[in-house]
Amino acid sequence: MGAKKTPAAGDILQGTLDMLILRTLVMGPAHGHTIAEVIERTSENSLDVEQGSLYPALHRLEDRGMLASEWGTSENNRKAKFYRLTAKGRKELAAATSRWRQMTRAIGLILGESME
């Protein structure tokens, strides 16, 4: 086994995993395993999305109307729940992205980093 990736999704700021899930689903419907893989791959393996964090987040986003789901067959012929972004989810992604950019800019200013 290799060294543990840091930070794990459970260590990411509250709400960030939701934003990452919503962003991943902009590309189209996907099931949980694929969502986790895309987040990990896109982050150059810096973010490890654990099932114990991913599936509660998917259910929470679906309960809030940001995702819709339907059962289908995965690429390895298994029954899987596929999630897709709703209009409400797209709107929340835009708002969350804006909040994230404002927060990272503010933190950068505090740390003395030039944001220009």
Phi, psi and omega in degrees: 000142179277179178294149179295137177289148177227142349277154173286158182303326179294339180267352181286150179309143179308132179092341182292320179299319178302314180298318180294322177296312180301317181297319180298322183281356173300329182286347180132172182301147179204158175265168188307314182299318179294319178302312179299316180298317181295317179298315180297312182295315183295329179274013183055042178063023177275333181249121180255110182268111180278146179302324181294343175259321186295307187292321173299323179294317178300316180294320179297313180296323177291317178300328180273001177082011181272340177230151169238158181218160173207152180279142178206193180248129180284173181298339178257026174065030176252151176292131182214150177269122180260131181254145175224153180285137174261173177300320178297323178294320177297319179295317179294322178300316179298316180293316181295321179296318178297314178299318180299314181295320177296317182292315182293327176295314181297318179295318177301319178297317180296322180281357177083020179270139176285129183254023183266000000 
